[in-house]
Amino acid sequence: MAIKFQYNKTSLGDLGKQLKMRQKALPTIKSKESALRSEVKKAKEAAQEFRSQLSRLEAEYDYMVSLWGEFDCDLLRIADIELTDQKIAGVRTPVLKEIVYEEKPYDLFSSPVWYAAGIDLLKRLSKLGIEYELFNRKMELLDFARRKTTQKVNLYEKVQIPGYEDAIRKIKLSKSAQKIVKTKQQQAGEGQML
């Protein structure tokens, strides 16, 4: 990306301001990138932990698989999932606040004894599944923001800052060359007058 400029003091001043702004912003952007990288790693580890817990619970579910045929599926359903937002390094990420379940009452005497344990297992399975999906989403959001921030760091470090420095150097060299030519012309003019 070529920096567009003119060979004058106004352009030199503008380029100097742009360069200073980017040089001041670069450490902040780098620290944001580092923070996002760390948070992506944490979210990934948390998602993996939820996945392993979910696998253990699924094994419990499979252990009772022969009993699930007689389970009344209308006894439990998710009525609502309440989420909140949490900002991490300027990125809004979802956080599970609460899962609202709707439970139908059932007769404790005529229903199988394991219904209470089954309902509890289904609640734990659904909670872990939702948390797993939320952490995956959080990881995706943070990783996307990290990639964009990395692109900005690279743009500043490798393209814009060197481009502005080069443009400033060219203007200064041009001004120096103009001064040298002007001085030589003045000296030549004084030599002709004598």
N, C-alpha and C positions, 0 to 999 in steps of 0.2 A: 504494500500500500504506500504509494507516494504521497508525501505531505505537500499540499499546495501552498505556495507562499509567494510573496513578492519581495524584491530586493529593496526594502525600505525599513525605516526605524519602527513604524507602526506594526508591520508584519513581524519584525524581530521581537517586539514587546509581546505581541499576542502569542507567538510561538513559545516565548519564555514562560508565560503564564500557564499555557497548556502543559508544558514540560514539568513545571513545578507541581501542578495539580496531580499529574500522573505519578510523579515520584513520591508525593505525599500519600497518595491513595494505595500505592502498591503494597506496603507492609500490612495495611489493614485487610486488603483483599487476600494476601497470602495467609494471614492468621485465620480469616474466615474459611479459606480452603482447608487449612489444617484442622480446624474445628469440625467442619463438615465431614472430612475424611474419618476422623475419630468417631463421630456420631453414626456414620454409615456402618462402621465396623461394629459398634455396640448394638445397633439395630439388627444387624445380620446375626450376631451371636444370640441375641434375645429371640429372634425368629427361629433359629436352630434349636434353642432350648425349648421353646413352645412346641416345636415339631416333635421333639423326642418325648416330651410329656404327653402329647397327643397320641403318639404311637403306643405308649404304655397304656393309656386309657382305652384306645381301640382294642388292645389285647384283652383288657377287662371286658369290654363290650362283646368281643368275639367269644370269650369264655362262657357268656350267658346267652349265646346265639340261639340255642334250642328253646329258651324261655321267651324270647322276643316275639315269637309267633302269637302268643296269647296276650301280649301287651296291648292295651287300648291306646292307640296313637293320639287320640283326642285329649288325653289327660294333661299334656304339656305342650305349650307352644310359646314361641317368642313373640311378645306383644310389641316390644320396642327396644331399640338399642340407642342409648344416649351417648353421644360423643362430645368431646370438647377439643379445642385446638391448643396446641403448645408450640410456641415459637422456639426453634433451635437454629441459631446463627441466621436469623431472619427468614427462616423457612417455616411455614405453618404445617404442622403435622397432626394427624388425628390421634386422640387418646381416648380409650374406653373409659366412660364414666360409670355406666350402669347398664345391665341387661334386665329388662322387665319381662318376667315370665308370667304367663297366664296359665294357672293350674285349675283343672276341673276337680272338684271334690270326688272322692271315690269311697266306697264302702270298705272299711278296714277289715270287716269280718268275712265278707264274701269274695273279696279280691285276693289274689295271691300275695303271700307275705313279702315277696321280693320286689313288689311295685315301688315301695319307698326307696329302696336301694337303686332301682332302675331309673326312677325320676331324678335322683341325686346324680347318678352317672351321666344321664343325658344333659343335665345342667352343666356339669363339669366339662363334658365333651364340647358342648356348644360354646361355653365361655373360652375354652382354650382354642377352639377353631377360629373364633372371632378375633381373639388377641393375636393369633398367628397371622391371620390375614391383615390385621391392622399394622403389625410390625413389618410385614412384607411391603405394604403400601408406604409406610414411613421410610423404609430403606430405599424404595424407588424414588420417592420425592427428594430425599436427602442426596441420593446419588446423582440425580438429575441436576440439582442445584450445585453439587460439587463439580460436576463436569463443566457446567456453564462458568463457574468461578475459575476453574483451571484454564478454560479458554481465555477468560479475561486477563488472568495473570500472564499467560503466554503472549497475548496481544500486546499488553503493556510492555513486558520485558523484552520481547524479541522483535516487535514491529514499531510500536508508536514511540516509545522513549528513544530508541536509536534513530528513528526517523526525524523526530523533533531536534535531537542533538545535531544530526547531520545538516538539517535545514538551517539551524542557527549558525553552525560553523560556515556554511556556504555564504550566508548573508554577511557574516563578519569578514570573511575573506574577500568578498566583493567590495565591502566598504573600505577595507585596507587597500585593495588594489586601486580603488577610485582615489584614495588619499595620496597614494604613491604617484599616480598619473598626474594628479592635480599639482603636487609638489614639483614634479619634474617640469610640468608646463610653466609653473610660476618661475622656476629657476631659469628655464629657457627664455622666458619673456624678459626677465631681468638681465640676462646675458645679451639680448638683442638691443636693449635700451642703452647699454653702456657703449 
